[in-house]
């Protein structure tokens, strides 16, 4: 897929339906992608250490943004800011898409986590990183299967 196709799939409600998410698209790829997704989290989708902060019905709120991207653009980037209300952890992901040739687009994700709790913040950040990496990998893999 071209970077534009990846962004279009991200902005498609059907992409998010599998996770039970609700999607609000503020603007599409041509204008500069801007959307908000709210995804319910099951107990097994939340690290045990974080469950005590979240209460009932925890949700992952994601804000995804990119600059305008043309249909045949070889490069695009996508920024994701994510939080789980009640959890002392913020996540920022910067995804870069680079079209290599007619067969594939290389996708690189850089993840930054910040925990606001003193003393234990670094432990929470490092504990959350594998979960976040898995969630992003699954989501990106799913885009190619659609």
C-alpha positions as CSV (number, residue, x, y, z in Angstrom):
1,X,0.0,0.0,0.0
2,X,1.0,3.6,-0.5
3,X,1.2,5.9,2.5
4,X,-2.1,7.5,1.4
5,X,-3.8,4.2,1.3
6,X,-2.6,3.4,4.9
7,X,-3.9,6.7,6.2
8,X,-7.3,6.2,4.4
9,X,-7.6,2.8,6.0
10,X,-6.9,4.3,9.4
11,X,-9.7,6.9,8.8
12,X,-12.2,4.1,7.9
13,X,-14.7,3.2,10.6
14,X,-14.5,-0.4,9.6
15,X,-10.9,-0.5,10.6
16,X,-11.8,0.3,14.2
17,X,-15.0,-1.8,14.4
18,X,-13.1,-5.0,15.3
19,X,-12.0,-3.4,18.5
20,X,-15.4,-2.0,19.3
21,X,-14.0,1.6,19.0
22,X,-16.0,4.7,18.2
23,X,-14.3,7.0,15.6
24,X,-14.7,10.7,15.1
25,X,-13.0,12.0,11.9
26,X,-12.4,15.7,12.2
27,X,-10.7,15.9,8.8
28,X,-9.5,13.4,6.2
29,X,-6.1,12.7,4.6
30,X,-6.3,15.3,1.8
31,X,-6.9,18.1,4.3
32,X,-4.6,16.6,6.9
33,X,-5.9,13.6,8.8
34,X,-7.3,14.4,12.2
35,X,-9.3,11.8,14.1
36,X,-10.2,10.6,17.6
37,X,-10.8,7.0,18.5
38,X,-12.2,5.7,21.8
39,X,-11.6,2.0,22.3
40,X,-13.0,0.0,25.3
41,X,-10.3,-2.0,27.0
42,X,-10.9,-5.5,28.4
43,X,-9.2,-6.5,31.7
44,X,-6.7,-8.7,29.7
45,X,-5.8,-5.6,27.6
46,X,-4.7,-3.6,30.6
47,X,-1.5,-4.4,32.6
48,X,-2.4,-5.5,36.1
49,X,-0.4,-2.6,37.7
50,X,-2.6,-0.1,35.8
51,X,-6.0,-1.7,36.5
52,X,-6.3,-0.1,40.0
53,X,-6.2,3.4,38.4
54,X,-8.8,2.8,35.8
55,X,-12.1,1.8,37.5
56,X,-14.8,0.2,35.5
57,X,-15.1,0.4,31.7
58,X,-11.6,1.7,30.9
59,X,-11.0,3.2,27.5
60,X,-8.1,4.0,25.3
61,X,-8.5,7.5,23.8
62,X,-6.3,8.2,20.7
63,X,-5.9,11.4,18.7
64,X,-4.3,10.7,15.3
65,X,-3.0,13.5,13.1
66,X,-1.0,13.8,9.9
67,X,-0.2,16.6,7.5
68,X,-2.0,16.6,4.1
69,X,-0.9,13.6,2.0
70,X,-1.4,13.3,-1.8
71,X,-2.4,10.0,-3.3
72,X,1.0,9.2,-4.7
73,X,3.2,10.7,-1.9
74,X,6.1,8.4,-1.1
75,X,6.5,9.7,2.5
76,X,4.0,10.4,5.2
77,X,4.0,10.7,9.0
78,X,1.3,10.1,11.5
79,X,1.3,11.3,15.1
80,X,-0.7,9.5,17.8
81,X,-1.3,10.8,21.3
82,X,-3.0,8.3,23.5
83,X,-4.2,8.1,27.0
84,X,-6.3,5.9,29.2
85,X,-8.3,8.3,31.4
86,X,-7.4,7.7,35.0
87,X,-4.0,6.1,34.2
88,X,-1.0,8.3,35.0
89,X,0.6,7.4,31.6
90,X,0.7,9.4,28.3
91,X,1.8,7.9,25.1
92,X,3.1,9.6,22.0
93,X,3.8,7.6,18.8
94,X,5.4,9.0,15.7
95,X,4.9,6.7,12.6
96,X,6.8,7.3,9.5
97,X,5.7,5.6,6.2
98,X,8.2,5.4,3.3
99,X,7.3,3.9,0.0
100,X,10.3,1.7,-1.0
101,X,9.1,0.4,-4.4
102,X,5.9,-0.9,-6.0
103,X,5.6,-3.8,-3.6
104,X,5.7,-2.3,-0.1
105,X,5.8,0.7,2.2
106,X,8.2,0.7,5.1
107,X,6.6,1.7,8.4
108,X,8.6,2.8,11.4
109,X,7.0,3.7,14.8
110,X,8.8,5.5,17.6
111,X,7.1,5.3,20.9
112,X,7.5,7.7,23.8
113,X,5.8,7.1,27.2
114,X,5.6,9.5,30.1
115,X,4.3,8.6,33.6
116,X,3.4,11.4,36.0
117,X,4.0,9.3,39.2
118,X,7.1,10.1,41.1
119,X,9.5,7.3,42.1
120,X,7.6,4.5,40.2
121,X,7.0,6.4,36.9
122,X,10.0,4.9,35.1
123,X,8.9,1.3,36.1
124,X,5.4,2.0,34.8
125,X,6.7,3.4,31.5
126,X,9.0,0.4,30.9
127,X,6.2,-2.0,31.9
128,X,3.8,-0.4,29.5
129,X,6.1,-0.3,26.5
130,X,5.7,-3.9,25.5
131,X,1.9,-3.7,25.7
132,X,1.9,-0.5,23.6
133,X,4.3,-2.0,21.0
134,X,2.1,-5.1,20.7
135,X,-1.0,-3.0,20.3
136,X,0.6,-0.9,17.5
137,X,2.0,-4.0,15.8
138,X,-1.4,-5.7,15.8
139,X,-3.1,-2.6,14.5
140,X,-0.6,-2.0,11.7
141,X,-0.7,-5.7,10.7
142,X,-4.5,-5.6,10.6
143,X,-4.4,-2.7,8.1
144,X,-2.6,-4.8,5.5
145,X,-5.2,-7.6,5.9
146,X,-8.2,-5.4,5.2
